[in-house]
Amino acid sequence: MEDLSSNIMVDIFSRLPVKTIIHCRCVCKNWRNIVSESHFADIHLSRSPAGLMIWHQSEQLMTGYCKPGVLKWVEISDDHHRLLHDPVMSLDLSLAPVFQNVKIQQVGSVNGLLCLWKFGPEGDNTFICNPITREYMILPRQKYYREGYAIIVYGFGVGLQTKEYKVIRTFQGDIPPNQYGSRSRPSLLEAEVYTLGTGQWSLGHVPYWLIGWDGPFLYGKAHWMVIDQDAGPEKLCTFDFDKETFQLFPSPPSEAIEDSSIHFQSLAVLNGCLSQSDTYYESQFTIWVMKEYGIKTSWHKEVVIKQSMSPDLDWLMWEPMYLVEGLNDGSILMVYYEDWLLKYCPQKKTVEKVGIFDRYFKGMAYRPSFLKLHSFESERVHFFKQS
């Protein structure tokens, strides 16, 4: 293979399984240099296999902040019709001292990089991690951080024009209780934006009251749900990573379900389309899909499960449901609360449990990459120890 040009070598390596590529780095210095180049990372990313990144926490540790959990990457089959059961890779977050005795939340995934939020008694910080290269970096402490009750909402993405990777974090604090005992609109709505490689957060104001741990990334924007009553008819909001601006976004048609109200909602990207799930407690579960991005009339009701028609599936309306990924055959992967990974099968109109993980866990769509965090200048990069 010494006679092959570097471009041909890049093409060959980029088609290999991720684990094989990792082993190839150890063969010789030349191969290691090829796999370490940014050009290779770009080519490989364009062919990177679809999958899920699962944050998994064992049941016996849920009573306290004992361990941060394990990241597990699970591949989707080449025909994109099913989930492969054995994790390709596992990364124990406790191998990094900074993750000791804390709670971890996955709040974004873009081009193989994960955005992690560390919160709990030991602090409130943001991290960027590449599980494949086993690198991570600690972002500087933001101005607004959680001490008492506050709503933190994240987004992680890359600008379509600038190609800059950014974290958007909104702090929604000073939330007074209303006369019914629930919470009123926060009086403090602030946004902080961190561009990887700059070493600092920039500040701004959030015009809307947002919900959702993370904002799914699509077409250069993060997306969240809006709960402001006076925001108008649209109940979605976007953040443009190039312009760094918030804007209301077309939402699915509102429905009035008799004797029920929306119990829980979630947003995700399914097969390249923005999607929203609505759970009406003990009544109905619905999944909307936006067939043409930004066009309100393109929202299509993809899934409807009514308790009256499917009494054996009434449990779907009891707890939060998180959309994760769509498969080529129309199946939809979802996480029910933190308990079960589910697959909706449109042909049979059934919901099946995918018995891969024990509770408790959360998941999001993920495509592995060899993008090195060292490519972001001025950032201090750390490595997870080998287990």
Salt bridges, closest charged atoms under 4 A:
ASP11 OD1 - ARG15 NH2 3.13
ASP11 OD1 - ARG47 NH2 2.91
ASP79 OD2 - HIS81 ND1 3.95
ASP124 OD2 - ARG169 NH2 2.78
GLU135 OE2 - LYS372 NZ 3.73
GLU164 OE1 - LYS166 NZ 3.76
ASP228 OD1 - ARG185 NE 2.54
GLU234 OE1 - LYS296 NZ 3.06
GLU244 OE2 - LYS166 NZ 2.74
GLU255 OE2 - LYS301 NZ 2.44
GLU302 OE1 - LYS291 NZ 3.27
GLU302 OE1 - HIS300 NE2 3.70
GLU338 OE2 - LYS362 NZ 3.30
ASP339 OD1 - ARG359 NE 3.17
GLU352 OE2 - LYS348 NZ 2.85
